[in-house]
Amino acid sequence: MAVIDVKGFKKAYDGRLIHKDVTFSVEKGECLGLVGGSGVGKSVILRSLIGLEQADGGQIIIEGQDITKLNEQELVPIRTKVAYVFQNGALFDSLSVYDNLAYPLREHTELSEQEIGERIREQLNEFGLGHAEKLRPGQLSGGMQKRVGLARSIIIRPRIVLYDEPTAGLDPYNTLKIREMVLRLKQKGVTSVFVTHDMPTAFAVCDRFCLLMDGVVKATGTVKDLTAHSDGLLPRFVNGLEGF
């Protein structure tokens, strides 16, 4: 059984249909790359996978449970096992790095303050941020903010991670650090959906791709498929070929 199973997903804004029949699945431990042109609604799908957007039709099944039927209170357990890595890091500006990471642990776990501190320091050291726990987001570079945002997203050890353009605007060093962190989570068996225009990183971390176009998934393929063939919509898109 797939960990994520999206069936006939529909979404409209102000009468304009964005998604009319989106269907795809993600297996345990797999990283699925969700690609497509700007404005096709990739982030809308990500937000819907965690209940931040309400589907207008279809099903979104997370580990066997259709979350489109759940209210806000019922979505809380889903959000403890599905992490969302926001494009801008989405940190609390008024809190230190330590307290940003402590927030989800205090809200969603029974850990003591000592255990919280131990987990935070372990996470920051793993991300090369051990020196930053007392700093506030405004004192960090953009790349460090994204790394802290990722650290906070996974601090409660989710089984699923949704990445929304995690390397957008980053320099090569921080892009490589994010890539390494995604691969490390994959090695731990975390299932993920990866939205990006950074195709070198996508090829490095994704097992399979889905191409969103005209409100549906137009094509799917593995990395091996894409490197072996240059014809078809998906290979032409991810390889930036003329005439797509």
KOLBA-587380 format. One line per 5 residues: number of its first residue (from 1); for each residue x, y, z of C-alpha. Coordinates in pm, 1 decimal. Layout:
KOLBA-587380
NUM) X Y Z  ...
This chain:
KOLBA-587380
1) 0.0 0.0 0.0  128.5 345.7 -92.5  213.2 585.5 190.2  60.7 874.3 -8.8  -221.9 808.0 -253.8
6) -384.2 1102.3 -435.1  -690.7 1012.4 -642.2  -880.4 1250.1 -869.6  -774.0 1560.0 -672.1  -957.0 1877.6 -774.5
11) -896.1 2237.7 -673.0  -1034.8 2569.4 -798.7  -982.8 2934.8 -703.7  -1243.4 3200.7 -784.1  -1407.2 2967.5 -1031.7
16) -1080.1 2889.0 -1211.9  -994.4 2518.3 -1210.9  -630.3 2463.8 -1112.4  -638.5 2086.4 -1072.4  -909.8 1882.2 -1241.0
21) -796.1 1520.6 -1193.2  -456.0 1482.4 -1025.9  -367.9 1122.2 -944.3  -36.6 985.6 -816.4  106.7 774.6 -534.2
26) 428.2 760.3 -332.3  571.0 439.6 -189.3  740.0 406.1 149.3  1089.2 554.2 143.9  1045.8 697.0 -204.6
31) 1119.1 1058.5 -299.6  877.9 1175.0 -568.6  968.4 1483.8 -769.2  662.6 1693.8 -851.1  757.3 1911.4 -1147.4
36) 587.8 2145.6 -1392.0  590.8 2501.6 -1516.3  540.7 2800.9 -1289.8  180.2 2847.9 -1183.4  61.0 2490.4 -1239.0
41) -19.3 2447.3 -868.3  261.4 2229.2 -734.7  263.9 2405.7 -397.0  -116.6 2382.8 -382.6  -83.9 2005.2 -391.8
46) 182.5 2007.3 -119.7  -31.1 2223.7 107.5  -328.9 1996.9 41.7  -126.1 1692.0 147.7  -108.6 1835.8 498.5
51) -457.4 1986.0 508.4  -352.4 2350.8 467.5  -567.9 2361.2 153.3  -909.7 2200.1 125.8  -966.1 1972.1 -174.3
56) -1269.0 2048.5 -391.7  -1289.8 1685.9 -496.5  -1108.2 1355.2 -493.9  -914.9 1181.8 -218.1  -583.7 1239.9 -40.7
61) -496.7 923.2 146.1  -208.1 937.0 394.2  -111.4 597.1 536.2  -458.6 463.0 460.4  -655.5 762.6 593.5
66) -843.4 1003.3 365.7  -751.5 1343.4 511.5  -1005.4 1532.5 296.4  -1270.9 1416.4 544.5  -1091.1 1549.8 854.7
71) -1149.5 1872.2 1047.2  -870.0 2087.4 1193.3  -854.6 1897.2 1521.1  -847.9 1562.0 1342.9  -563.1 1685.7 1120.1
76) -327.9 1741.2 1416.7  -204.9 1377.9 1428.9  -148.3 1389.8 1051.6  68.7 1700.1 1090.4  288.2 1528.3 1347.9
81) 385.6 1260.3 1096.7  387.3 1478.4 782.1  637.3 1766.0 785.4  622.0 2063.5 548.5  946.2 2239.8 458.0
86) 842.0 2590.2 354.5  1026.4 2773.5 78.4  1123.0 3064.9 304.3  1194.8 2864.0 619.2  887.5 3011.3 797.9
91) 1077.8 3071.9 1122.1  948.2 3277.5 1415.8  1153.6 3599.3 1397.0  1110.9 3677.5 1767.8  1244.7 3340.2 1883.9
96) 1598.7 3206.4 1894.1  1697.9 2912.9 1677.6  1675.8 2693.7 1989.1  1320.2 2804.4 2067.4  1214.2 2769.5 1702.7
101) 1314.4 2403.6 1718.0  1170.5 2359.7 2067.4  826.6 2486.7 1964.8  698.1 2172.4 1784.3  850.8 1947.1 2049.6
106) 672.0 2135.6 2327.7  345.1 2137.7 2132.0  337.0 1779.8 2006.5  549.0 1561.1 2234.4  574.5 1463.5 2600.4
111) 950.9 1520.0 2611.4  1103.0 1688.3 2917.1  1294.5 2014.0 2872.4  1618.5 1821.9 2916.9  1519.5 1574.4 2644.3
116) 1410.3 1863.3 2420.4  1749.0 2028.9 2465.5  1933.9 1707.4 2384.7  1732.6 1649.7 2067.5  1775.3 2010.7 1949.8
121) 2151.6 2006.3 1997.1  2176.8 1669.2 1822.6  1973.3 1805.1 1528.4  2167.0 2130.9 1502.1  2501.1 1951.5 1514.1
126) 2386.2 1711.5 1242.0  2297.4 2012.3 1024.1  2622.4 2195.8 1097.1  2438.4 2459.2 1301.2  2560.4 2384.6 1652.3
131) 2690.9 2739.2 1691.1  2357.6 2901.2 1602.9  2117.5 2794.8 1880.3  2114.9 3136.3 2054.9  2085.2 3339.5 1734.4
136) 1760.0 3475.7 1592.4  1654.6 3424.5 1229.5  1747.0 3783.0 1138.4  2106.9 3708.4 1233.4  2129.1 3411.5 993.8
141) 2206.5 3400.0 623.9  1930.3 3286.8 387.6  2092.6 2946.5 352.2  2118.6 2900.2 727.2  1754.9 3002.6 769.3
146) 1650.1 2730.1 525.9  1862.4 2473.1 704.3  1710.4 2573.3 1039.9  1364.2 2554.4 880.9  1435.7 2201.5 763.0
151) 1576.3 2108.5 1103.8  1259.5 2235.9 1272.8  1035.7 2051.4 1026.4  1193.9 1714.4 1101.3  1267.2 1761.6 1473.5
156) 959.6 1556.6 1568.7  1083.4 1277.9 1340.6  805.3 1266.6 1080.1  754.0 970.6 850.0  675.9 1195.4 550.9
161) 843.1 1522.9 442.7  705.0 1767.1 185.4  968.7 1996.1 33.0  857.3 2321.9 -129.2  1149.6 2464.3 -333.0
166) 1401.2 2398.7 -51.5  1703.1 2515.3 -254.7  1547.0 2820.1 -424.5  1781.5 3119.0 -412.7  2062.3 2933.7 -237.7
171) 2432.8 2944.3 -319.4  2606.3 2618.1 -425.9  2733.7 2543.2 -72.7  2391.6 2563.5 94.0  2225.6 2384.3 -198.3
176) 2467.2 2096.9 -143.1  2398.4 2096.4 233.5  2021.3 2075.7 175.8  2074.4 1798.5 -79.1  2284.3 1601.1 170.4
181) 2017.5 1640.9 438.2  1742.1 1516.5 206.4  1951.4 1212.4 114.2  2024.2 1144.5 482.1  1650.3 1141.6 556.2
186) 1591.4 905.7 263.0  1846.7 666.8 409.3  1639.1 665.4 728.1  1332.4 551.3 529.9  1148.8 886.4 520.1
191) 895.6 919.7 237.4  895.3 1253.9 57.1  750.1 1474.7 -215.5  995.1 1723.6 -365.7  878.9 2035.3 -551.7
196) 1159.9 2222.0 -724.4  1295.0 2386.8 -1038.2  1648.3 2287.0 -930.9  1681.6 1985.2 -1157.1  2039.5 1884.2 -1058.6
201) 1923.1 1849.6 -697.8  1601.5 1678.1 -809.8  1801.9 1420.1 -1008.1  2023.9 1362.8 -704.1  1741.4 1299.6 -454.1
206) 1429.5 1187.7 -645.8  1348.9 829.6 -743.1  1063.6 919.3 -974.1  900.9 1226.8 -1128.9  544.7 1337.3 -1204.7
211) 484.9 1616.1 -1454.8  189.8 1843.4 -1373.3  28.5 2008.7 -1674.2  -323.6 2126.7 -1762.4  -460.7 2023.5 -1423.1
216) -351.8 1658.4 -1440.4  -39.4 1442.1 -1413.1  62.4 1424.3 -1778.5  358.2 1188.8 -1742.1  561.1 993.1 -1488.7
221) 902.7 834.2 -1501.7  1202.1 717.6 -1302.7  1538.8 889.2 -1312.1  1661.4 595.4 -1522.2  1378.3 652.9 -1770.2
226) 1471.6 1018.3 -1804.5  1841.7 957.7 -1859.6  1774.0 683.3 -2115.4  1523.4 873.8 -2329.3  1487.7 1228.7 -2458.8
231) 1144.8 1195.4 -2619.3  813.1 1246.2 -2443.4  684.9 1532.6 -2229.3  862.2 1450.8 -1902.9  1216.0 1401.3 -2040.3
236) 1184.0 1714.5 -2251.0  1069.7 1918.6 -1950.7  1328.4 1805.6 -1697.7  1611.8 1830.7 -1950.9  1502.4 2178.0 -2060.2
241) 1478.7 2077.0 -2423.9  1353.5 2324.2 -2681.7  999.4 2274.6 -2798.5  852.6 2147.0 -2474.6
